[in-house]
Amino acid sequence: MDVVGYNPGHDGAVVQLRAGRLTVAVEAEKDSNWRHTPVGSKELMDAFTRLDETPDVLAVGGWWPREARPTGTPAHVGYRGIGPDDVHHEDRRFLGKAVRYFSSSHERSHLMCGYGMSPFPQGQPCYALVWEGEIGAFYEIDSDVVITRVADVLNQPGNRYASIYGLADPTFPKDAPFSRLSDAGKLMALASFSQRKTPTGDEEKIIEFLLSSRDVRWDLYQELESSVHYNVGVEDVEFRNFAGIYSDRIFETFHQFAASHLRQGWPLIVTGGCGLNCDWNTKWRESGIFSDVFVPPVANDSGSAIGTAIDAQWHCTGNAKIEWDVYSGLPFDTSATTDLSSYDVRDVIPAEVATMLERGLILGWVNGRYEIGPRALGNRSILAAPFDDATRVRLNNIKQREQFRPIAPVCLQSDAAQWFGCTDASPYMLYTYRATTDALAAVTHVNGTARLQTVTSTSNAPLHDLLVEFKQRTGYGVLCNTSLNFSGKGFVNNLRDLADYTSAHGLDGFVVEGRAYLLKKSERYAAYRANRREFLS
């Protein structure tokens, strides 16, 4: 069966499942589009030009009911709902062929994405947690893939979480209708600076105000104007302490419910945008409540199209599982003409790239198809040596972001236990580990942790080979790995954008599929070139 899934909301995407395998995922924000954008005409063309024939099923994810018909059953299902009334299907025609039209709720898209991508076999009962901007609920998925909502624990956990960043940030307009979508990620970084666990009396009142209402209050900033953290700036030490305390309180709200009510010892599937919080994922795994924990690399809405396609596949065939690869996006586009006269262009082998990184060059690194989800996992990355904190500073300047933001390490899986205490695979950068050495300053956050990706020769062969060569030169199979993107946009995915980005943002060059483009004006590259024979000996 051939299923095309489409997410009409933000983090828009179009995907194809063929015979139970994810063949392609076209995400709207990729190729330097604005983050979280819906699907546009370009993405539709990119997706449909990759189809060999008309699909059997068109599956459209649910969203807010703007497209519902005034009367009768809407062909476009809404945001919430997990029962039979929250699934719609009918026969239609598409491109001259009879197809099955399918739509199910956004809530189901998260649940079916996590379930279908998880390593747990169909028939294994599971718990599931959906926590995101709107939904904060636990579920049971039984052996027949029937979903039961156990409880709505806390509505809008993602929006509540992000709201305090705007409280402290004097640049945030306090009459804005909601927090910025980028604030949650920044707060994750700030929470790690917290040095105390107990809130003050005033902070306890703030927490009560923020978490006790049914939904996030529209007037929260006006009501908190007299609070101690109002407009103090995100660099304020006491606000950073509060960020950690508030983060812990939200997690504990869900943890206490799980400890009291989820007692079967089943595995847990975590989905929704809060599933990108590595600290919280690590706490779930260490909680002892569940036999295992799975978080998909597309836990946020970028996975909704996949989830709706899985839901359609299950309804049509009874199969709720898929095969998938995290590198299922589009290939890099080298067709656009651009002026490369400012670059030295030549083929390179991993050994030479490793030498350049060892000598302090910071390089873009492109291979194969782009990663699904928001995390760069070695196919659309910026790489650098992991040893000096000055490298972290330079990378944050390149990325045009705040200096409190950490840089993640990518590490040979065979070395992960030695440098990070990681004994299992961590291929999707979704958990934190504690660094075991002070030598990796560029990738160790202020609290001693690192958001680790591990790599093997089968998970990402080009990156693995580069790490092996870097280890031979330095003793560490570890590199800095951050996403290759313009500020506020998705991954760069064409040669023209990459050349412009490198020149404008201060990279020393980039490597695409083993071909290096090295910026002639780069002082680090000039020094490397002058001593190239020595470096390669």
Secondary structure, DSSP 4 states (H G I P E B T S, - for coil): -EEEEEE-SSS-EEEEEETTEEEEEEETTTTTPBTTPPP-HHHHHHHHTT-SS--SEEEEE--SGGG--SSS--SS--SS--SGGGEEEEEEEETTEEEEEEEE-HHHHHHHHHHHHSSSPTT--EEEEEESSS-EEEEEE-TT--EEEEEE-SS-HHHHHHHHHHHH-TTS-TT-SS--TTHHHHHHHHHTT---SS--HHHHHHHHHHHHSSS--TTHHHHTTTSTTTTS-TT-HHHHHHHHHHHHHHHHHHHHHHHHH--S---EEEESGGGG-HHHHHHHHHSSSSS-EE--TTTTGGGHHHHHHHHHHHHHHS----B--S--SPBPB--S----TTEEEEE--HHHHHHHHHTT--EEEE-SBPPSSSS--SSEEEEE-SS-HHHHHHHHHHTT--TT---EEEEEGGGHHHHH---S--TTS-SEEE-S-SS-GGG--TTSEEE-EEE-TTT-HHHHHHHHHHHHHHS--EEEEEE-B-TTB-B--BHHHHHHHHHHHT--EEEETTEEEEETT-HHHHHHHHTHHHHH-
